């Protein structure tokens, strides 16, 4: 009987030891899996440039944080984040134009995020007052003109384009362009709604054709003799001058560049920017990516590869942009472009700017 009791006790001890080892192995396995999990950040972006992908790869190499890129149109991405709700995987929303960033903020899709590094690398003007978004690159909305038909002294301000001498000579994209919406929004802020409406009406009267295509198409229309002056973002012209398409280069070489309102309110400036998504599961990594993209190395790369102006004051523009000369910028908080967006759209509709 004693022998049976001893055998039973030994068996129980062996079983308990086995269970203990099993639990420990399971715990060790879980710890190992956690260590092997790769840090990541999920980026929803409407930008489509090769230079962006190069910078994400460099960020991954430097930090070990994987950048998962989901691309789409800005408004589609905003709706997707809304639809996904608390289940969204989005950590960072990146897009062009303050109007879209403001839209995302107003719909509660972004969260406050800041750091000493961001404050140092990006001036207040290019950051949201509530720290919901931050600018990454800067572009100016300039005038381009046919060098054979227009002289620089013929140009002065955006407002002067309302003059009858430009009737049938002016080219611009549609009022659906957020770039044009933000331009008119800036005029609402500076001159008031009534004057902004008068300007928009005069521009409609002076159009060489109904608005169509993007900024590049306005440049091509000038080269084709359809019109003589157009509004265009600076980086488009930089891309065309350095295009692999020889026809695009020829078009761009026919154009002169003019920064309007240098003696008055300054040339209109907008940004590409990004904000951390509300409820982000990887907010710390999203902040690290923002800090990286506004750092000197990334800002230099944006400028050299995509002909965008740096927002970081310690980084100089690309040589091509320098060759166009320095210019005075509109001195208004960029977030007002978003606040005035709805009014701008209303005025466009009232004057028949298609």
N, C-alpha and C positions, 0 to 999 in steps of 0.2 A: 504494500500500500504506500509506504514511504517512497518507494522507487517510482510509482505511478505519479505521485504528487510532484516529485522533483522533475520528472519528464514534462509534466504539464506546465510547471513554472518556467522551465527553460524555453518551451515552445512559445509561451506568451511573451517572454522577453525578446525572443528573436523576431516575433511579429511586430512588436512595438518599435524595435530598432529599424526594421525594414520600413515601417510607416514614417519614422523620423527622417530617414534618408530620402524617402520619396518626396516628403514635404520640402526638404532642403534643396533637392535637385530642382523641384518646381520653382522655388523661390529664386535659386541661382539662375534658372532659365529665364525667368521674368526680368531679372536685373540685366541679364545679357541682352535680351531683346530691346530693353529700353536704351541701353548704350548704343545698340546698332541702329536705332531709329534716327533718320537723318533730319536735321532741322530744316524747315522750309518756310516759304512765304508764297502765298497765292496772289498773283497780280492780275487784276482785270484792267486791261489797257485798250484804248482806242488808237494808240500810236502804232505805226507800221513800218518803222525804219530799221534798217540793218544795224545801225550804230547802237540802238537800244539793246538788241540781242547780244551784241558784243560786250556791252557794259554789264548786262545781267550775268554773263559767263564769267567776267572778271570778278564780279562780286561773289559769285559762288566759289571761285578759286581762292579768294582772299579770306572768306569767312566760313566756308563749309556749309552755308545755308543755300539750299536748293530753291531756285526761283521757278515756280510753275506759272507759265504765262497763258492767260486766256484772253484772246483778242476779239474785238467786236466794235460796232459803232457805239459811240458814247451813250446815246439815249437808250439803246438796246441793253447795254451793260447796267445802266441805272435801273431799268425795269427788271432786269434779271436779279439784281441784288435785292430789290424790293420783294420780288416774288419768292425768292429763296428764304427771306426772313431770317430768323435766328439759326436756320440750318445752313446759311450761306458759308461757303468755304473762302470767300473773298477776304483778303487781308488788306489789300491796297488797291485803290481806284486811281488810275492815271489817265488823263485826257488832255486835250488841247482846249484852251479858252476858259477864262474865269466864269463865263456864263454857265457852263456845264458843271463846274465845281460848285458854284453857288446853288445850282439846282439840286445837286446831291446833298449838300449841307441842309438846305431848307426842308428836304424830305426825310431828314433824320438818319441819313445813311452813313454819316461820318462821325468820328469821335475826336475829341480834343487830344492833341499830342504835341509835345514840344521838348526841346532839349537845348542845352547851352550851345551845342555844336550847330544845330539848325539856326539858332538865333545869330550866331556869328557868321554863318555861311550865306544866309539869305536876309536881305534888308526887310524892314517892316513892310514896305510898300508891296512886296511880293509874297506876303504871308497873310492869311486870314486873321482878322482881329481877335477871333476866338480860337485860333490855332487849330482850325478844322482842316485846312489845306495849306500847302506850301508850293511856291513856284519852282520849277526845275529849269526851264529855258525861257528866253524872251524873244519876241519878234515884233517888228515895227510894221504898221500898215501904211505903206508909202504910195507915192504916185510914180508910175512908169510911163514913159512917153516915146513917141517916134522921133528919133534924133534928127530925121530929115525934115520933119514938119513942125516941130515944136522946139523952142529954145528955153533953157532953164529960167530965163528972166520972164517968160510968159506965165510962169507958175508962181504961186505964193502960198495959198491956204486951201484947205478942204472947202471952206465957204466960198472961195472965189470960183470954184467949179460950177457954181450956180449961175454964173454970168452967161449971157446969150451967146457969147463968142464960142462957147463949147457945145452949142446945140448941134446934135447929130455927130458929135466927135468923141463922146465919153462912153467908156465900157466898164461894166462892173457885173459881178455875179449876183445871184438872186437874193431876195430878202430872207430866204430860208437859211442862208449861210450865217452861222453863229458869229463869224468874224465881222460881218456887216451889222448884225444886231448889236454887237458890243461897240462898234464904231459909233452907231447912232446913239447908243446908251451913254457914251461919253459926251456927246453933244448935248443930250438932255441934261446931264449933270452940269456942264459948263455954261450953256446958253439958255436952258429952259426948254420946255416942250414945244412952245409955239415956234421958236426959231428953228428948232430941230426939224419940225414938220415942214416948215417953209423950205429948208435946205433939201430935205428928201424929195419934196415935190419938184423943185427945180432940177434935181438930178434926173428924175424920171423924164422930165421934159427934154433934157439934153442927151439922153441915151442914144447911141448910134444903132442899137438893136435891143430887143427884149433880152433881159439877163439870161445867160445860159452858160453852163460849164463852170469849171473852177478857176482859180487864179491863173494857172498856166494857160488856160483857154483864152483869157483876156489878153495875155501877152501875144499869143499866136494870132489873135484877131487884129492886133495892132500891126503885126508884120504883114498880114494879108490885106491891109489897107481898109479894114472895116471901121476902125476908129483911130484916134490919135493919142488918147490918154486913158489910163486905167488905174484902178486901185489894186494893190497887190501886197501880200506879205513878203517881207524881205527874204525869208529862207527859200521860198519857191524860186526866186530869181537866182539865188546862189546855186541851187540844185540844177537849174537849167543851164547855167554857165559852165557847170562841171559835169554835164550829162554825158552818158555813153552814146546818146542819140545825137548825131551831128546836126540834125535839123533843129532840135531844141536849142543847141548851142548857137546856131545861126540866128534864130529868133531872138534869143536873149541879147546877143551882141548888137542888135538893132535898137535896143532900148536904153534910154537914159533913166537915171534914178534921181528922184527928188523927195526930200524930207519936208513935208508941208508944215506950216504954222511955226516956223522957227523964230519969228519975231513976235509971236503972240502966245498961244497956249501950249505949243509943243506938239510933236507927232504922236499919234495914237500908238500905244504899246499894249500888247497882251502877252499871255504866257501859256506854256504847257505846265501842268502842275498835278499834284497828287494829294490824296488824303487817306488816312487809315480808316478802314471800314468799321462802323459801329458793331461791336460784338466779335471783332476779329479774334481768332484763336491763336494768332501768331503776331500780336501787335508789336512786341519787342523786336521781332525780326523785320517787320514792316518799317519801324522807325530806323533800324540800322540801314535798310535799303535807301530810305529817304536821305539819311546823312551821307551815305556813299554817293548818291546821284547828285548831291549839291556840293560835294567836295571838289577840290581843285582839279584832280585828275579827270574825273568824269565830266566836269564842266568844260574842260579844255577839249575833251573828245567830242562832246556834243557840238561845240563851236566849229572844230576843224572838219568834222565829218558831215554835219547837217546844216551848217551855216546859220545856226541859231545863236543869239546873243546870250552870254552867260548871265545868270542871276547873281552868281557869286562875285562880289566886287573885287576880289583878289585875282580874278582870271580875266585876261584880255580877250577881245574878240578875235576871230580868225583874220588872217591877212586880207582876205577878200573884203570882209566887212569893214576893216580899218580903211581900205582904199576908198570906200564910199564916204568916209568922213564921220566925224562925231556929230551928234544931233541932240537937240533938246527934246525931252520926253514930256508928255502930258503929266501934270502933277496932280493926279487925283487917286484916291485909294481904289485899287483895282476891284474890290468887292462891290463898288457901286455899279459896275458894269452888269453884274448879276442882278442887283436890286432893280435896275432900270430896264432889264431885258423885256419884261412883259409890255412896258410902255413903248419900247422901241418897235416891237412886233405890231402893236396896235397902230402906230403911226405909219409904218410901212403899208399896212393894209388900207389905211385911210387914203393914202396918196396913190395907190395902185402900183407900188413897187413889187413886181411879181417875184 
